[in-house]
Amino acid sequence: MTKSTAQQTGHPADRVDLPLVLLWSLVVISGTVNFVASFDGGSLWVQSVCGVVTAAGLTGLVLRRVRRRR
């Protein structure tokens, strides 16, 4: 099956879930920045903002998971 055929069929496994990709990217990037800021002696506000962003991203992932189960 070629890529164009897969797009024409619209099979759910062939679609990219953009919000899911963005949420995971947000969690990974903010977690990494928080990790580096913590060990590098970064300011408290950078660590706090990164922590809040990471928590918000994880909350979004959990909410998506719970909604899909229903």
PyMOL commands that set and color helices and strands:
alter all, ss='L'
color gray80, all
select helices_A, chain A and resi 3-9+12-14+18-40+44-69
alter helices_A, ss='H'
color red, helices_A
deselect
rebuild
show_as cartoon
